[in-house]
Amino acid sequence: MATYFIVKVIHRLDGTVVVKGVLPWNQRRVVLRLERAPTTAILPGKTYSVRRSQGRIDFTPTSTSAAHWHLLVKHHFYLPELYLPRREQVRLLALSTQGISAALLALEQQDHRALCMYISEPYASQLAHHFHRQSCLVDAAAFMLDSGFCHYLAFSICHLHGPEGARALFETPARAFPFLGVRHSQDDSSTAGQLASSPSYQLIARMLTEAKRGATVLNALDLPASLRSALPDCLDKHLVVGHHDNFQLIGHHLIQSSIRSQLQTLTHAFFPTYSDREIEYAYVRYSSLYGALNDSDHGQLVGDAINSRFSIFTYSGKESAASFCDEFSSILQILGGSEPGIVHQGLAGRYGSEAHLVHWESIPPGRGEYRTFIVWDFQWYSAVEVSLLLGHFTTRDRVVFLCNQKTAVDGSLNSRIVNQLQGYFPSHHIEPPLGAISSLPSGHSSLDQAVAGLQADPNLVAICDSYQLCEVINELVRERGKPVALETQWDTYSKGDRLLLKQTLPKSVSYARLVSTDDRGLRVETQGRHWRIDTETVRDSVCTLGAAMTIDDALHAGVRRAMVVAGVARMSGLARAVEEYGVDLVGAFAHDLSEAGSSVVGISMQRITPTVE
């Protein structure tokens, strides 16, 4: 048995806990790597007796020695909220061994009067308060460890809810749901495991899984009887919202209802329109300025876009969409309107020769003037992003949504959003110019060939037309039997696995292949470039397998080489779009999920279009 003063605790991404300590008699530093999760709350600034037994390392709290006083003072007693000025530190370091022992005893016993003999105010009060809070934090973390949470989660819960809130967490079980994961569902011997096995949590987990596949509204009959019994409890706790026999998680309900509310607010106010004669006159002037109108004339489409607060257009060729934008911008400005702003997601592309670009997260606030925005690549906006996007518009804004059919993702919630908007607002398809259809790339029908290509080349990715196809390919390509390099709440990833790490605001997507894990994060490789992702970035990201991805994620991640795997009807269009964006296309494979026997998940959501005319 040895005694160590702990100076640092590192929670690695592979689940290993690294504890750095100092021996009291010779100040030698040691590093302890705990591959098994510790069962004791370990915190920097505390002293522990350490016993090694049968491959385990057990920690027992003990009193801090006066030999470590200089480390405590130098690091402000390892209390993040406390700051000791240099003058106070010098005074504390000048104490005798007897004075140090008395000060430590007063601190542990919360004897404020005795502590003031060695530390001046207000620092004595601050130190006593924060030291007491830290002791409460350790006790609460120990309670969470006994309840079945890992060391990292135990302290995360205590920091989020506070020591008192953490101890009362299980009085309201729903508050513990966000911290439960796959490991808790596999072991019901602890309090957390029993909670993860409860019908209410199983219902929430089932609805989350279905929502990730696009089904955000579930009918009660689609749920097993064992989960239907949990609906009243989840309704009472406001985890689920119900209407008749349909149910939805509260988060999705709030997001989708906010879209409807914003559309209703934006479309309610007066909006000026132009007569047919005014638009015809604008076209006469446009013709005299630019010559005779050619086959790319979009007269009817432009008129509807000008006279609508919201309109939605689909297209299959970027050139025809850019031509429409130029024509729309010209006619609008001839009529006296301002130049439209082109709203984009930060991806390269041709938006029209008269494009005034603005990133969707940086749309300036309106100042009372009438404005016009053209939202490109609307097919890539999630429900959350649609809600945030609408929040940038005012009742004096005209908005045109453009959706590229070639790069739209099958089975996505966005496809249902687009369908609802098309059924409510003016909608048209922008036809490509004559002769714009190019030859179709040849495709192979074997998914095995695509998987073999991905396994042979670790720097190659597959771009797919549906999330479900991405899941199938990722499971076939993932590494098995190799050491774990990353543990998350919902999955574990091995060395060699390819990952997508996504952050919402600001939106960012990183693609990388796992190489190794160290104390600072992940060592990864991205198409030949080795780099590091720090621990906090990984913890703040949503991690998924990334051997196969949608074109949206591929472009945001900067993928340079890829193959296309898509349904027969969409393979050629997606392949051409990939090449248009400058990605090196190394092959195209056609694969039909329905023919392969895979079940197709139904997309469902509540109504997002205005309910009041």
KOLLO-776192 format. One record per residue (C-alpha): y, z, x; residue in three letters. Coordinates in steps of 0.05 Angstrom, whole numbers, padded with zeros to 5 digits, always signed. Example, Ala and Ser with C-alpha at 12.3 -4.5 7.8 and 13.67 -1.06 7.14 Angstrom:
<sites>
-00090+00156+00246ALA/-00021+00143+00273SER/
</sites>
This chain:
<sites>
+00000+00000+00000MET/+00070-00017+00024ALA/+00140-00005-00003THR/+00190-00062-00008TYR/+00263-00066-00028PHE/+00268-00130-00069ILE/+00326-00176-00051VAL/+00307-00239-00091LYS/+00259-00262-00146VAL/+00247-00337-00155ILE/+00212-00366-00215HIS/+00184-00432-00191ARG/+00172-00489-00239LEU/+00097-00489-00227ASP/+00091-00418-00254GLY/+00090-00384-00186THR/+00135-00323-00177VAL/+00164-00315-00107VAL/+00186-00244-00090VAL/+00227-00232-00026LYS/+00231-00161+00000GLY/+00251-00117+00059VAL/+00210-00062+00091LEU/+00247+00005+00096PRO/+00228+00026+00167TRP/+00241-00038+00206ASN/+00281-00082+00157GLN/+00230-00138+00166ARG/+00234-00189+00110ARG/+00170-00209+00074VAL/+00155-00263+00022VAL/+00103-00250-00033LEU/+00078-00309-00074ARG/+00047-00289-00140LEU/+00005-00344-00170GLU/-00016-00297-00225ARG/+00042-00275-00269ALA/+00065-00204-00251PRO/+00056-00151-00304THR/+00114-00108-00279THR/+00187-00124-00289ALA/+00212-00140-00219ILE/+00287-00143-00206LEU/+00329-00151-00143PRO/+00361-00086-00120GLY/+00300-00044-00139LYS/+00245-00015-00096THR/+00171-00023-00110TYR/+00105+00001-00081SER/+00059-00059-00073VAL/-00016-00056-00075ARG/-00063-00116-00062ARG/-00129-00114-00098SER/-00180-00168-00114GLN/-00130-00224-00106GLY/-00077-00190-00147ARG/-00011-00161-00124ILE/+00010-00101-00166ASP/+00081-00072-00166PHE/+00100+00000-00182THR/+00174+00021-00186PRO/+00195+00076-00138THR/+00259+00108-00112SER/+00305+00068-00066THR/+00310+00091+00006SER/+00376+00105+00040ALA/+00355+00054+00092ALA/+00373-00001+00043HIS/+00442+00026+00026TRP/+00478-00028+00066HIS/+00442-00083+00027LEU/+00461-00051-00039LEU/+00534-00045-00020VAL/+00538-00114+00012LYS/+00509-00147-00051HIS/+00549-00105-00100HIS/+00485-00066-00119PHE/+00455-00133-00142TYR/+00494-00127-00207LEU/+00524-00195-00227PRO/+00579-00162-00268GLU/+00602-00115-00213LEU/+00651-00131-00156TYR/+00668-00081-00102LEU/+00729-00097-00060PRO/+00724-00096+00015ARG/+00759-00029+00022ARG/+00710+00005-00025GLU/+00651-00026+00012GLN/+00676+00001+00079VAL/+00683+00070+00048ARG/+00612+00068+00021LEU/+00582+00042+00086LEU/+00614+00101+00123ALA/+00575+00153+00083LEU/+00525+00196+00120SER/+00451+00192+00105THR/+00457+00256+00064GLN/+00515+00227+00025GLY/+00478+00162+00012ILE/+00417+00200-00015SER/+00462+00242-00060ALA/+00499+00180-00086ALA/+00433+00144-00101LEU/+00407+00206-00137LEU/+00471+00212-00178ALA/+00465+00138-00196LEU/+00393+00144-00219GLU/+00407+00207-00258GLN/+00471+00178-00288GLN/+00510+00238-00262ASP/+00580+00209-00267HIS/+00616+00270-00238ARG/+00572+00271-00176ALA/+00579+00196-00167LEU/+00655+00201-00167CYS/+00650+00243-00104MET/+00628+00182-00065TYR/+00656+00122-00104ILE/+00728+00119-00129SER/+00748+00099-00199GLU/+00745+00052-00235PRO/+00686+00028-00193TYR/+00645+00091-00205ALA/+00648+00081-00280SER/+00634+00006-00275GLN/+00575+00018-00228LEU/+00546+00073-00273ALA/+00553+00029-00335HIS/+00522-00034-00306HIS/+00468+00004-00269PHE/+00448+00037-00335HIS/+00448-00030-00370ARG/+00404-00058-00315GLN/+00355+00000-00324SER/+00353-00015-00399CYS/+00341-00089-00382LEU/+00282-00071-00338VAL/+00252-00028-00393ASP/+00261-00082-00445ALA/+00232-00135-00399ALA/+00171-00090-00388ALA/+00163-00086-00464PHE/+00166-00162-00469MET/+00114-00169-00413LEU/+00068-00122-00450ASP/+00079-00165-00512SER/+00050-00226-00477GLY/+00110-00263-00449PHE/+00112-00287-00377CYS/+00159-00256-00327HIS/+00211-00311-00332TYR/+00212-00312-00408LEU/+00214-00236-00412ALA/+00279-00233-00373PHE/+00306-00295-00408SER/+00296-00262-00476ILE/+00329-00198-00452CYS/+00389-00235-00423HIS/+00397-00275-00488LEU/+00388-00220-00539HIS/+00406-00159-00497GLY/+00358-00101-00483PRO/+00366-00072-00553GLU/+00357-00140-00587GLY/+00296-00156-00545ALA/+00261-00092-00565ARG/+00276-00107-00638ALA/+00254-00180-00632LEU/+00188-00172-00668PHE/+00221-00137-00727GLU/+00244-00207-00745THR/+00187-00251-00720PRO/+00224-00316-00732ALA/+00272-00298-00676ARG/+00213-00300-00627ALA/+00189-00369-00650PHE/+00233-00409-00601PRO/+00200-00373-00542PHE/+00128-00385-00562LEU/+00089-00442-00532GLY/+00021-00473-00521VAL/-00005-00415-00478ARG/+00009-00364-00533HIS/-00029-00406-00585SER/-00090-00406-00539GLN/-00093-00330-00531ASP/-00083-00283-00590ASP/-00098-00219-00552SER/-00024-00202-00545SER/+00032-00192-00595THR/+00062-00259-00578ALA/-00006-00292-00584GLY/-00018-00262-00652GLN/+00051-00286-00674LEU/+00035-00356-00649ALA/-00028-00355-00691SER/+00009-00336-00754SER/+00013-00387-00811PRO/+00089-00388-00808SER/+00092-00407-00735TYR/+00035-00457-00743GLN/+00074-00490-00800LEU/+00137-00495-00758ILE/+00098-00523-00699ALA/+00065-00574-00745ARG/+00132-00596-00774MET/+00162-00602-00704LEU/+00104-00646-00682THR/+00111-00691-00742GLU/+00187-00694-00733ALA/+00179-00718-00661LYS/+00141-00777-00690ARG/+00196-00791-00741GLY/+00171-00754-00803ALA/+00226-00702-00813THR/+00211-00693-00888VAL/+00140-00672-00907LEU/+00109-00667-00975ASN/+00071-00603-00990ALA/+00008-00643-01005LEU/+00009-00671-00934ASP/+00001-00601-00905LEU/-00066-00563-00900PRO/-00075-00508-00951ALA/-00072-00456-00895SER/-00001-00479-00877LEU/+00023-00489-00949ARG/+00015-00414-00959SER/+00068-00402-00906ALA/+00121-00444-00942LEU/+00150-00386-00984PRO/+00158-00342-00922ASP/+00192-00398-00882CYS/+00238-00413-00941LEU/+00258-00339-00947ASP/+00274-00337-00872LYS/+00315-00402-00877HIS/+00270-00437-00827LEU/+00253-00491-00877VAL/+00292-00524-00933VAL/+00255-00549-00995GLY/+00271-00595-01053HIS/+00217-00602-01105HIS/+00153-00614-01064ASP/+00189-00640-01001ASN/+00205-00595-00943PHE/+00246-00602-00879GLN/+00262-00559-00819LEU/+00331-00528-00825ILE/+00355-00561-00761GLY/+00339-00631-00785HIS/+00367-00615-00853HIS/+00434-00594-00823LEU/+00439-00655-00778ILE/+00422-00706-00832GLN/+00465-00673-00886SER/+00523-00672-00836SER/+00517-00748-00829ILE/+00520-00756-00905ARG/+00579-00707-00910SER/+00618-00744-00856GLN/+00605-00812-00886LEU/+00626-00786-00953GLN/+00691-00758-00925THR/+00707-00821-00885LEU/+00695-00869-00943THR/+00732-00828-00996HIS/+00803-00843-00974ALA/+00843-00907-00988PHE/+00828-00965-00942PHE/+00871-01029-00942PRO/+00837-01097-00951THR/+00858-01169-00944TYR/+00853-01224-00995SER/+00811-01287-00984ASP/+00874-01329-00976ARG/+00901-01283-00922GLU/+00836-01288-00883ILE/+00834-01364-00894GLU/+00905-01369-00866TYR/+00885-01327-00806ALA/+00828-01376-00794TYR/+00876-01435-00797VAL/+00918-01403-00743ARG/+00855-01385-00704TYR/+00832-01457-00708SER/+00898-01484-00683SER/+00896-01435-00625LEU/+00824-01445-00603TYR/+00808-01514-00628GLY/+00761-01536-00684ALA/+00711-01484-00707LEU/+00641-01497-00679ASN/+00572-01476-00700ASP/+00585-01403-00681SER/+00633-01395-00740ASP/+00623-01326-00772HIS/+00674-01332-00827GLY/+00638-01295-00883GLN/+00613-01241-00835LEU/+00682-01230-00805VAL/+00714-01225-00875GLY/+00664-01172-00897ASP/+00674-01133-00833ALA/+00750-01134-00839ILE/+00749-01111-00912ASN/+00698-01056-00903SER/+00708-00987-00875ARG/+00636-00988-00851PHE/+00593-01050-00841SER/+00528-01061-00804ILE/+00503-01124-00770PHE/+00437-01141-00737THR/+00427-01193-00684TYR/+00374-01218-00636SER/+00418-01251-00583GLY/+00473-01217-00544LYS/+00512-01282-00537GLU/+00517-01292-00613SER/+00538-01219-00622ALA/+00591-01225-00568ALA/+00617-01289-00601SER/+00622-01252-00668PHE/+00661-01196-00634CYS/+00710-01245-00603ASP/+00720-01281-00670GLU/+00727-01215-00708PHE/+00777-01188-00658SER/+00819-01251-00660SER/+00823-01255-00736ILE/+00838-01181-00742LEU/+00896-01185-00693GLN/+00924-01248-00726ILE/+00925-01207-00791LEU/+00966-01154-00754GLY/+00911-01105-00737GLY/+00902-01072-00670SER/+00851-01094-00618GLU/+00782-01065-00634PRO/+00751-01016-00587GLY/+00681-01030-00563ILE/+00640-00966-00566VAL/+00582-00965-00516HIS/+00532-00917-00486GLN/+00548-00932-00413GLY/+00499-00989-00404LEU/+00518-01056-00373ALA/+00522-01115-00421GLY/+00565-01170-00448ARG/+00608-01142-00504TYR/+00655-01201-00513GLY/+00711-01231-00473SER/+00764-01190-00509GLU/+00728-01124-00503ALA/+00767-01059-00499HIS/+00712-01011-00477LEU/+00706-00938-00494VAL/+00646-00892-00484HIS/+00622-00862-00549TRP/+00632-00791-00523GLU/+00704-00806-00503SER/+00733-00837-00566ILE/+00805-00812-00568PRO/+00829-00772-00628PRO/+00866-00812-00681GLY/+00942-00803-00688ARG/+00950-00831-00758GLY/+00945-00905-00741GLU/+00892-00953-00767TYR/+00839-00967-00715ARG/+00777-01010-00709THR/+00714-00995-00670PHE/+00652-01038-00657ILE/+00592-00995-00641VAL/+00543-01035-00598TRP/+00469-01018-00592ASP/+00471-00973-00653PHE/+00395-00979-00655GLN/+00392-00929-00597TRP/+00431-00873-00629TYR/+00392-00811-00649SER/+00409-00773-00712ALA/+00446-00721-00671VAL/+00486-00775-00635GLU/+00503-00809-00701VAL/+00530-00744-00728SER/+00571-00732-00664LEU/+00595-00805-00665LEU/+00620-00800-00736LEU/+00658-00737-00717GLY/+00703-00780-00672HIS/+00726-00825-00729PHE/+00782-00813-00779THR/+00794-00837-00851THR/+00838-00892-00822ARG/+00784-00922-00778ASP/+00744-00986-00790ARG/+00674-00984-00760VAL/+00626-01041-00747VAL/+00555-01023-00726PHE/+00516-01075-00685LEU/+00440-01068-00680CYS/+00398-01109-00632ASN/+00332-01124-00667GLN/+00297-01142-00601LYS/+00308-01073-00571THR/+00301-01030-00633ALA/+00244-00979-00629VAL/+00190-00984-00682ASP/+00174-00919-00717GLY/+00239-00885-00697SER/+00284-00844-00742LEU/+00341-00891-00725ASN/+00305-00948-00760SER/+00308-00908-00824ARG/+00382-00892-00812ILE/+00396-00966-00803VAL/+00357-00984-00867ASN/+00396-00933-00908GLN/+00463-00958-00881LEU/+00443-01030-00895GLN/+00427-01013-00966GLY/+00495-00980-00978TYR/+00547-01016-00936PHE/+00558-01091-00926PRO/+00504-01117-00880SER/+00490-01185-00848HIS/+00447-01216-00794HIS/+00484-01254-00739ILE/+00446-01318-00729GLU/+00436-01342-00658PRO/+00467-01410-00640PRO/+00423-01471-00646LEU/+00379-01482-00586GLY/+00384-01410-00564ALA/+00309-01396-00573ILE/+00276-01397-00505SER/+00203-01404-00489SER/+00160-01343-00501LEU/+00129-01308-00441PRO/+00054-01309-00441SER/+00022-01242-00460GLY/-00045-01209-00446HIS/-00081-01174-00502SER/-00116-01121-00461SER/-00083-01053-00457LEU/-00132-01035-00402ASP/-00098-01086-00357GLN/-00031-01054-00368ALA/-00058-00984-00354VAL/-00094-01010-00291ALA/-00028-01040-00267GLY/+00009-00974-00278LEU/-00045-00934-00241GLN/-00045-00983-00183ALA/+00030-00982-00174ASP/+00063-00912-00180PRO/+00132-00944-00180ASN/+00118-00988-00240LEU/+00134-00966-00312VAL/+00117-00995-00380ALA/+00172-01010-00431ILE/+00145-01006-00502CYS/+00171-01020-00571ASP/+00148-00955-00603SER/+00144-00881-00586TYR/+00071-00879-00609GLN/+00051-00933-00560LEU/+00087-00895-00505CYS/+00047-00833-00521GLU/-00019-00871-00519VAL/-00004-00903-00451ILE/+00024-00838-00421ASN/-00040-00800-00438GLU/-00083-00855-00407LEU/-00042-00856-00343VAL/-00029-00782-00332ARG/-00060-00748-00272GLU/-00120-00702-00284ARG/-00153-00652-00239GLY/-00093-00646-00191LYS/-00053-00583-00177PRO/-00001-00563-00229VAL/+00069-00580-00206ALA/+00109-00564-00270LEU/+00098-00517-00328GLU/+00140-00523-00391THR/+00137-00489-00459GLN/+00094-00545-00488TRP/+00056-00578-00431ASP/+00036-00576-00358THR/+00045-00633-00309TYR/+00006-00647-00245SER/+00026-00676-00178LYS/+00032-00751-00185GLY/+00052-00749-00259ASP/+00112-00792-00278ARG/+00165-00755-00318LEU/+00226-00768-00361LEU/+00277-00713-00361LEU/+00330-00719-00416LYS/+00394-00681-00427GLN/+00435-00689-00491THR/+00508-00677-00474LEU/+00529-00713-00433PRO/+00470-00759-00445LYS/+00428-00770-00383SER/+00357-00794-00370VAL/+00321-00786-00304SER/+00256-00819-00286TYR/+00215-00791-00228ALA/+00144-00783-00202ARG/+00124-00711-00184LEU/+00111-00702-00110VAL/+00112-00626-00101SER/+00145-00561-00122THR/+00185-00514-00079ASP/+00230-00453-00088ASP/+00290-00496-00105ARG/+00259-00543-00155GLY/+00219-00608-00156LEU/+00209-00658-00100ARG/+00204-00726-00134VAL/+00203-00800-00120GLU/+00238-00854-00161THR/+00216-00924-00144GLN/+00214-00911-00069GLY/+00271-00861-00064ARG/+00253-00788-00050HIS/+00300-00735-00077TRP/+00302-00666-00108ARG/+00315-00641-00179ILE/+00339-00569-00178ASP/+00306-00516-00222THR/+00364-00506-00270GLU/+00369-00581-00285THR/+00295-00583-00301VAL/+00299-00522-00346ARG/+00359-00551-00383ASP/+00322-00617-00395SER/+00269-00641-00444VAL/+00209-00662-00402CYS/+00159-00714-00425THR/+00110-00761-00391LEU/+00146-00823-00366GLY/+00097-00877-00345ALA/+00114-00911-00411ALA/+00182-00908-00444MET/+00229-00945-00491THR/+00280-00995-00465ILE/+00336-00947-00482ASP/+00307-00893-00436ASP/+00290-00944-00382ALA/+00361-00970-00378LEU/+00392-00901-00378HIS/+00344-00880-00323ALA/+00360-00941-00281GLY/+00290-00970-00279VAL/+00288-01033-00236ARG/+00215-01057-00243ARG/+00175-01055-00307ALA/+00123-01088-00350MET/+00129-01097-00425VAL/+00076-01072-00473VAL/+00092-01086-00546ALA/+00066-01113-00612GLY/+00051-01187-00615VAL/+00111-01202-00659ALA/+00161-01165-00615ARG/+00133-01174-00545MET/+00171-01238-00528SER/+00239-01213-00554GLY/+00233-01147-00517LEU/+00212-01182-00453ALA/+00273-01227-00456ARG/+00318-01167-00469ALA/+00289-01131-00409VAL/+00305-01191-00365GLU/+00375-01197-00394GLU/+00390-01126-00371TYR/+00370-01143-00300GLY/+00303-01108-00297VAL/+00249-01142-00255ASP/+00195-01160-00306LEU/+00126-01162-00274VAL/+00084-01175-00336GLY/+00081-01174-00412ALA/+00023-01146-00453PHE/+00013-01150-00528ALA/-00020-01091-00562HIS/-00025-01076-00636ASP/-00034-01002-00651LEU/-00059-01014-00721SER/-00114-01061-00697GLU/-00133-01010-00644ALA/-00147-00959-00698GLY/-00087-00915-00684SER/-00056-00883-00745SER/+00016-00903-00759VAL/+00062-00844-00775VAL/+00108-00853-00835GLY/+00182-00844-00820ILE/+00218-00798-00869SER/+00286-00767-00875MET/+00334-00745-00929GLN/+00388-00790-00958ARG/+00447-00797-00909ILE/+00491-00845-00948THR/+00546-00817-00994PRO/+00523-00791-01061THR/+00592-00794-01094VAL/+00627-00861-01102GLU/
</sites>
